Amino acid sequence: MVPNVTEMRKLLLIDNDPVHAGIFREALRCATDGPFVGEWARTLAAGVERVSKKCIWAVFVNLTLPDSRGLETFFKLSLAAPEVPALVLGRAQDEQLALEALRQGAKDYLLEGRIDSYSFIRAIRNMVERKTAEETLFTEKERAQVTLNSIGDAVLSTDIAGKVDYLNAVAEKMTGWSRNEAYGRPLAEVFKIIDGDTRKPSPNPLQLAIQENKTVGLSANCVLIRRDGYESAIEDSAAPIHDRAGFVTGGVIVFHDVSLSRTMTEQMSYLARHDPLTNLPNRVLLEDRLKQAITASNRHGTQIALLFIDLDGFKHINDSLGHATGDKLLQSVAERLLVCVRSSDTVSRQGGDEFVVLLSEITQAVDAGISATKILKAIVAPHEIDTYSLCVTASIGLATYPADGKDAESLIKNADMAMYQAKQEGRNNYQFFEKGMNVRAVERQSVEENLRCALDRNEFLLHYQTKVDLRTGKVTGVEALLRWQHPDRGLVDPSQFISVAEDCGLIIPIGKWVLRESCRQAQAWQDAGFPAIGMAVNVSSVELRNEGFLESVRTILEDTRLEPRYLQLELTESVLMRHPMYTVPVLRNLKDMGVRLAIDDFGTGYSSLSYLRQFPIDTLKVDQSFVREIKAHTDNAIIISAVIGMGRSLNHCVVAEGVETVEQLSFLQAQGCDEGQGYYFSRPVAAVQFAKGICEKT
């Protein structure tokens, strides 16, 4: 509202000229429209800072200031205080700039040579009158109920006969008609709109607004065709214009271009239902299609299958080579999955390295197995990503409708369970859902929940099993074996919880505890006067791939004071050889520390001499499955002989695991095996029991 005559109005002069400031103060004292209070700022920065504090009624700004010149001065001020009316001051030669400022929203201008107390007073009076007129006009517009919905929208009005009598600048641009050209023309000629779906002309909204004497919205999917044929989607409304007596005298259309917003809405709708990395349907769209497939299956009497796919070893690639490489690998997998299925099927990415394939119609469950086999073969082939040739495998769980679930949620859950079973079966395979998996899933969840508390409750302990020199019978080392003393279940074997710990990430803190405790114990035995022997500790693939693994080993050795040569880390063949390009640098760093390295369960994996030569390995441990079945001239005997020979050729120590009988020991000694480990020498025992006999056997 216009301030009351008794209300103080604050005016700000932004001008570096003290003469202008004096004239400004004099004008304020003499102005009869006051009272006024004047403030003076010599720079634009100071002026902007002042108007930002509000309460300024109007601003007089010189276009030539120490820190700003020309129209930029006015633009910066307008940006800082768009609601405050501004009058510009300029030099005599700046009249064109002043006029442009008027066009850009300035209320008036004063030029040097005409800047005096009178001109200031007149400008102030004009501002007061203009403000009063603006408020009056606003009140009149309120009475007429004419609403312009958006500042900057296109506005087009007509008389009662539907002839165009006004377009604002935005309307001129959107229709392609200037105000002069459009004046007096029929609305349909200037404002040409069609239905975006049918391409047929849309009803005239103004005609309806005038006839019904009310505001009406434009029809849905309305498209405006510009004079040159360019099309833009528009939205908004048309309303009648009334005179003071309330009679309709014409109408006004207020509209704006929504092409971008509609495109964005469509894109947002797409992104809400698709994975942005692979462009595959996401979980939301999959569930929708799965529900549709179930409905169609009930109608046609067919089956559907759901394949839950999880990549094996993806996290290691992602962590080692970076997320950009990992993303490209996921995209490559997505492309191969699409090739493996029909166009009527759905390939979805659930997130991370998990995918789901919906086979919408199958005749029998075996069809899903055929598709799973095809997918496994497609994924395992090397993926050429940048300079890398990356290899991953997949574990797939299958669930079918209606046998394995009556709704989308159940099918996804059961396929997920079957996928975990595939992981348990060694990965790179598929498993059909079985009802017993529910029980195992509940059990697995229980194990995971208890594992999370086991470290805090000190429920883990280590047992130690000796390694013996087969020539001398002396103890050469000891292997630390993890046990879980559960308060209710008793002593839990590692086979029942290690895989769970790896899947949920708990293997990292558990592994650190094992390494620290075993190193502490080895040093404690030395401090107690026992002969120094090697301490072997198993390391999982998850630990080896962990970014902080090397530093953790170094810190633990320093904290426990154990010399690195007394620590031996044991890794399986599959861990080492699945991604040798990543593991070799880690092993070499460990070797540089002085830590000894062993391949555990040797003979069950790749057993490739060409691969083995890449690794700085000290020891090969022959898997106990070969030792257990030793008989002269059998395949196992031949394999053990070959491994011992391989170890010698590579200057590795060869250790036979699972030695339980005299016959096995004799065979191994005859073949020149270096060391043995197994029940024949000692079962795994607690540290106290081990210490009792260590002196006699070393």
Secondary structure, 3 states (H helix, E strand, C coil): CCCCCCCCEEEEEECCCHHHHHHHHHHHHHCCCCCEEEEEECCHHHHHHHHCCCCCCEEEEECEECCEECHHHHHHHHHHCCCCCEEEEECHHHHHHHHHHHHCCCCEEEECCCCCHHHHHHHHHHHHHHHHHHHHHHHHHHHHCCCCCCCCCEEEEEECCCEEEEECHHHHHHHCCCHHHHCCCEHHHHCCEEECCCCCECCCHHHHHHHHCCCEECCCCEEEECCCCCEEEEEEEEEEEECCCCCEEEEEEEEEECHHHHHHHHHHHHHHHECCCCCCECHHHHHHHHHHHHHHHHHHCCEEEEEEEEEECHHHHHHHHCHHHHHHHHHHHHHHHHHHCCCCCEEEEEECCEEEEEEEEECCHHHHHHHHHHHHHHHHCCEEECCEEECCEEEEEEEEECCCCCCHHHHHHHHHHHHHHHHHCCCCCEEECCCHHHHHHHHHHHHHHHHHHHCCCCCEEEEEEEEEECCCCCEEEEEEEEEEEECCCEEECHHHCHHHHHHHCCHHHHHHHHHHHHHHHHHHHHHCCCCCCEEEEECCHHHHHCCCHHHHHHHHHHHHCCCHHHEEEEEEHHHHHHCHHHHHHHHHHHHHHCCEEEEEEECCCCCCHHHHCCCCCCEEEECHHHHHCCCCCCHHHHHHHHHHHHHHHCCCEEEEECCCCHHHHHHHHHHCCCEEECCCCCCCECHHHHHHHHHHHC
